[in-house]
Structures are given as structure tokens and as C-alpha cells.
Amino acid sequence: MYKIEQPIYFYFLIIIPILIFLFVLVLWWKKNTQKKFSNSILLEKLAPNISVFKSVLKFVFLLLGLTFLIISLVNPKMGTKLQTVKREGVDVIFALDVSKSMLAKDIAPNRLEKSKQIISKIIDKLGSDRVGIIIYAGNAYPLLPITTDHAAAKMFLQNASPDMVSSQGTAINEALDLAKTYYNNEEQTNKFLIIISDGEDHQEETKQKAQDIANEGVKVYTVGVGTEKGGPIPIELNGGLIGYKKNRQGETVITKRNPEILQAVANTANGSYIDGNKTELPVKTIEKVIGNAQKSEFETTQFSDYKDQFQWFVGIGLLFLLIDVFLFERKTKWLKKVDLFDENKKK
């Protein structure tokens, strides 16, 4: 397991493209200046030992040396062993609706991105609590198993999209069923399920599923995103809008938030419904609920004994710089003697 101690030094890598630009600019200036001075045949006779290839090679070694030295500044570290530690917290599972209707832009930037913002901000407020992420549309899929690695949770969250599910719809009951498999019933932790959706669920058994999960001690909080007025569902190709979803009659489909089903699920499962159109409201509400919940002790494994690895990058960087210093721009004599194509005889 690696971690970066000073990631801010990665900004120094901007030097590399700047140097490449300047190097290309100098080569172009030299070539144009030489053309004004004389033709290529005469230049070859005046400076027969100058090698353009070697000058480029020297520059490549210089760039490699600088790159490795910059990486050494961020000080990569590697965990050398796993150790079991005890923590106190609760289990929080996020069920994110990734159906096509979540792409509607009746709230900015769209319902799905607003939902990701809410989840990300809630994760930032958690302490040593464990988190897991489920995505669902017509079916539910595990995006991230329950973990204490909040950074990984946020990384996986950003990749969630409608393209990750095979069938469309808004099957909240599927998410409820999958969520039950996330919790370890042997550990008496407080269990929370946060469902974020526009609520367009049309399955009759959803309330019963909510009751089932409540019977297992899970408190369900639902967050509704979208407006009751609604908006069209965009169809995009390569990031560009090409139209809106239409029904069989050729009319544009308008998707609307349905808070009633979300309220019913939350009330049935000992939770509450929260309006998610303003990010701070669900974040503060859930932060308060989880903060006041009784914490249970659980065991988790994590890497420890992180050791500095910067010296390897310093060594490799200095090696490339030494090669650059001792590599001359003149042609190598023994290579000049190698005449693979009998060019000397032709002359």
C-alpha cells in the first residue's frame, strides 16, 4: 500500500511540458538560422560530428532525471505490514440511483451529480465509520464493499454512471435487498442506509422490503433529488447532447421527482425523508443523526510501518542526469565506421 506525503510537489511537473516546448522552439530556431547561413550539404561538411539524435537523447535523459527528482519530493511511502486495529463507529451504506432519469437537469448540474455531491460531503463528515456504496437502476449492483477507506469510497463514487447497470428503471427494492448483505449481523453496530433517488419507483413490494430491512435493525434515510415540475431526460453521445428521450407517441418524456415513495420507505424503516435539492440540508441532517448514534467497536485491518521510498527516485534521477552530462552531442566514432548500406563505397 502506497501513500503520498507531499502531493503538492506534483505541480512542479508543469516544468516538463514547458521545457519540451522550449526545446522544440530552439530546434526550430536553429534549423531556420542554419538555412539562412548555408545549405545542408555545406553544413554537413563544416560540422560533420554534430548529431541531432544525440542532442534529443540528452534532452530526454534530462527530462527523466528531473521527473524522478520531482517524484522524490512528494516522498512516496509504502506500508510494509498489515495490522488489525480497533475502531468505533457505525455502518453507513449509500444506495445511489443511476437510472437515466437521474441525468435530468432540473437541478444543476443534474440529479446524478447533485447526488454524488451530497454523498461526498457526507463522507467528509464521517469519522471512523465504515461506508459502502450500492448503485441501482433496474437492478442493484455493489460498487464498493463496506470499508473504512473513505478516499476509495469517494473515488469509486465519481465513476458511478447509468452505463454501469445493464437494465433501466428505479428498483429501490433491489437496493434494499442488496444492502442487507453489506452488514455483518454478528457485529452490533448501528446500521444506516442512505437512499438517494428521484423516487420514480413503481414496484408494489418496495414498502414490504423496507419493513424487512427495518426488522434487521437498519435505519433508512431517503434523499429526494429533482423537482416536482420535472425535466426531460437528455440523450448524449461522446459528451454532446443529441436529443431527449421520447415515448412511443414521439412525445418528450418528462421525469418528475416522486417524494411519496421515498417518504413511505423512510417512515417504514425508522428513518425520514430529506429534500436533497439543497446540498447542505441532507448533509447536516445525516451528520447530526450519525453523530448522535451510539458507536460500536469493530476490527479492521490497515497498512502500517510506512517507509520512505524517495531515495530510489533520487538515485534514478541523478543517474539520468549523469548520463545527460557525460553524453556528448557529437557522433560516436565507431558508429560512423559502421556502413550497413555501403554508403561509403557509393561515394
N, C-alpha and C positions, 0 to 999 in steps of 0.2 A: 504494500500500500504506500503510495507516494503522497506527499503534500508539499505545497509551495510556501516558503516562509515570507518572501518579499515579492509578490507578483507585480508590484508597481514598476519594477525594473524591466518588465517586458516591453514597456513603452520605448525603451532605448532601441528596440529592434527597428524602429522607424528609420534609424540611420542606414540600414541596409539598402532599402529601395532608393534612398537619396544618393548613396554612393554609386549605385548601379546607374542611375540617371546621369550623374556627373561623369562617370567613366565613359558611357556611350557618347556623351556630348563631347568629351575630349578627343575620343577616337574620330568622331565626325569632323571636328575642327582640324585635327592633324591631317586627315585624308584630303580635305579641301585645300589646306595650305600647301601640301606637297604637290597637288595638281597644278597649283599656280606657279610653283617653283620649277618643276620639271615633269617629264613623263615617267611612267612606271619603270621602263627599261633602264633609263639613266639612274633612277633612284636605287634600283637593284644593284647597279654597279658601284654607286657611291657608298651604299650601306648594305653590303651583302650578308652581314651576320645578324641583322635585326630580324627578330621573329615575332610576328603579331600573335601567333598561337601562345607563345610563352608569356607575353605580356598579359593576355587574357587569363592564362593559367595562374599567374602570380596574383592577379586580382581575385580570382576565385578562392585561392588559399587565404588571402587577406580577409575576405568576407566570412569564410568558415571560421577563421580564428576569432574574429570579432563576435560572431554569433555565439560560439561556445563560451566566450568570456562573459557575454551578457547573460546567458543562461546560468552561469555560475553565480552571478549577482543575486538572482532570485532564490538561490540556495535550495534546490530540491532536496527533500528528505525522504527516507524510506523507513517504514516500520519494519522492525526485524522480528517481532513476535506478536502473537495474539494473546490477549489476556482477558479473562472474564471479570467484568465489573458489575456492581450492583447499583441500580438507579431507582429513582422513584418517579412515577408518572402515570399517565393514563394512555389508553389506546385510542387513536383518532383515525378513522378511515374516511377518506373523501371519495364520494361517488360522483363523477363528473359526466354529465350528459354531453355526448359528442355527436348527436344526431344532426342532420343537415339544417334543421330549423334553428340550431344554435349559431348558425352563420348569419342570421338576420341582423341587420344593423339599426334596429330601432333604438338600441342603446350603443353608445360609442365605446370602443371601435366596432365590436359586435358582441353578441351574447357569450360566445365561447371565450373570447379574450378577456371579457369582463369577469367571467367565472374563474379563469386562471389567475387574474389579479387578486381576487378575493382569497383563493386558496393559498397563493404565495404569501400574502400578507398575514394570514392566519398562522401559517407555518413559522413565519418570522417571530411570532409572539409565543410560540411553544418553548418550553424549557427542555427537560429530558424526556418528554413524552414521545411515544412511538407513533409513527404515521404510516399509512398505506394508501394507495390510490387505485381506484377502480374506474374504468371508463365503460360507458354503456350507450347503446342506441337500441337496435332491435334485439341485441344480445349484450351480455356483460362480459368484460374481459379484465383480468388482473394486469394493471400497468406497473405497479410496484408493490412487492410484498411488504409486510409491516417491518419497519426499520427505525433506528434512531438517527440515521444519516439524513438529516434534513436537506443538506445540499444536493444529495442524489435525488430526493423527492422533488425538489424544485426543477432540477434538470430534466427528469422524466416528464414532469408536468408540461413543460414547454413544447414537448414533442407530440402531445395529445391532439388528435385531429379526427374528423369523420372518416378519413381514409384508413384508419386503423381498425375499423369494425366492418364486418362482412355484410351485415344487414341493417337497414334503417328502421327507425321507429323511436319510441321513447319507453322502453320496457323497464320501469322502475322496479318492478317485482324481480326481474333478473338481477339487478344490482343488489337488492335486499338479500336474495339467496346467496350470492357470491360473498357478500360482506360477512355472513355468518361463519364462513370458512377461514376468515382472516384472524379471528380472535381465538386465543388459547384459553379454553374454559377452565383449565387447571389453575391458571393464574387469576387471582381475584382482583383484576384491575378494573377500574371504571372504563366502560366502553361507550364510545361515541361514534355515530355515523352521520356525516355531513353530506347531504344530497344537494347538488347544485344543478338546477334544470329550469327549463321554461314551463314544465308541468304538462306538456302535451301527451299525457298518458291515457290510454283508452282501455286498459285491461281491468276487468272486474275484480280479479283476485288480489290487486295491489294492497288494499286495506287489510286483507287477511294476512298477507305476507308481512306487513308492518306489525301486526299483532304478534305474529310468530317470533319476529326478531326482538320485540319488546319483552316477550316472555323469557328470553335468554339474557335479559339484563342490559340490552343495548338501548341507549337513548338516541333518538333520531331527530336531527335538526335539518330542516329543509330551507333552501335559499332559492327564491324565485328571481330569475333574470328575464328581462323583456318587458314590453308594455302590453296593456290590455288592448290598445289600438292595433298593435302588431306591425308587421312589415313583411315584405317579400323575401323569399329565400334566394340568394344570389347563386348563379352558376358560374364558376370561374375556370379558366384554362390557363395554365402557366402564369398564375398570379393576376390575370386580367379578366375583367367582367365580360361575359359573353351573353348574358341574359338572366332571366329569372324563371324559377320553377313554375310550370303551368299544370293545370289539371286536364282531364280528358276532354273537357269542353273548350280548351285553349285559353282559359282564364288564368291570370296570375294568382298563384296561391299566396294567401296572407296568413302568416303564422302568428298566433297570439299567445301571450303568457296565460296559463291556466292556474291561478293560485289555489283554487279549491281543492284539487287533488293533492297538492303539496301540503296544504293545511291539514287535510284529513290524515295523511301519512304521519305527519309530525305529532298531531294530537293523539293518534292511536298508539304511538311509540314513546310516550312520555317526554316529548320534546316540544318544539314550537317552530312556527313558520316565520321567516325573516325576509323582508324585501331586500333584494340584492342589487337594485339599480344604483344605489349609492354605496360605494365600496366600504366606507368606514362603518356603516351600521352593522352588517353581519360580522365584520372583523372584531369590533368592540364587544358585540353581544356574545360571540362564541369565546372570545378571550376571557370574558368575565365568567362564563359558565365553566370552562375548563379550569380556570384559575381557582375557583371555589370548590372544585371536585376533590374528593379525597384521593390522595396519591397512594398507589400500591407499589411495593418493591418488586423489581424483576431483574433478572440477569441478562446481560448482553455481552457479546464479545467485540473487542476493538483492538486495533493495532497499537502497540506501544514501543518504547525504546526507539524513537525516530532518530536516525543518524544522518549527519550532513553528507551530501554527495557532491558538493560544489567542487571539491578538489579534482575530481575526474574531469569536469568540464574545463577547469583552469588548465590542467595538464594538456588536454587535447587542443584547447585553444592556442596555448603557447607553442605547441608542436606545429600547428598550421602556420603560425606567424613566423617561426624559424624557417620553415620550408620556403615561405614567401621571401624572407631576407636573403637566403642563400641560393635561390633560384634566379639565375640571370636571364635577361631578355634576349641575349644572343643565341643564335642557333647552336645546337650541340654538334661538335666537330665529327664525332663518329657516325652520327645520323646523316650528316651531309655526304659521307662517303658511301652510304648505302644507296645504290642505284637500282631500285626494283624494276624500273621501266626502261632501262638503258638510255636514259635521257642524255647522259654524258657522251655516249657514242654517237647519238644523233647530231650533237653539236659539232 
